[in-house]
Amino acid sequence: MRILLLISSHLIFAAVGFALGIYALPILTQPQAPKVEDIQGISQHALFNATFQRDRLDSDFLHWGEGSVAISDTQIVFMGELAPGPDYKLYLSPVFIETEAAFNQYKDTMIQIGDVRTFERFSLDLPPEVNVSEYNTVIVWCESFGEFITSARYN
């Protein structure tokens, strides 16, 4: 009985440690976020603005974002806070998305812009062939786990 208890407790602590590692590693390895002044400068010349909100349908206590998004003809910038996590990607969608099911349903109509590696501010360059006016929603998606993080509609 004692051996079974020891094995069980070690397995539980290993699982908890692994989960904490998945959560903490992106925080520990994130690069330096862009300067606030740089984000504000790009935001002043934005073609579109939007807001990430915590209360999206498929957002939860581990998967959420809140803050402002600005979209220029060359960049997308964000200032606010995202729940830390691994392998975040930024997408543009022609339809508003706020669930994992909708993301998977419309993924072939979206364009992936790039990797989100910082959780308070980010700036991503838009590929030259992307016309942001053909889309209306910015989405943060966790590619590794297929998790919806947040979205924001712009117009």
CORDAPE-V40937 format. One line per field, one symbol per residue. ss: DSSP state (a for helix, b for strand, c for the rest). phi: phi as a letter, one per 30 degrees, with the letter a starting at -180 (. if undefined). psi: psi as a letter, one per 40 degrees, with the letter a starting at -180 (. if undefined). Layout:
BEGIN
ss=???
phi=???
psi=???
END
This chain:
BEGIN
ss=caaaaaaaaaaaaaaaaaaaaaaaaaaaaccccccaaaaaaaaacccbbbbbccccccccccccbbbbbbbcccbbbbbbbbcccccbbbbbbccccccaaaaaaaaaacbbbbbbccccbbbbbccccccaaaccbbbbbbccccbbbbbbbcc
phi=.dddddddddddddddddddddddedddcddddededdddddddcddbbabdbdcdecdbdcbaaakccbbcdbbbbbblacddadhdbcbcbdbdbbbdddeddcedccbdcldccbccbbbbddeeddcdddbbbcbcbcddcicdcaabdba
psi=ddddddddddddddddddddddddddddeiihiiidddddddddfidiiihhidfideiaeegiiiaihhhaeeihihhbhihiiifhihihieihheiddddddedeeihhdahheiediihhhhidehhdeeiehhhhhhddefhhciihhi.
END
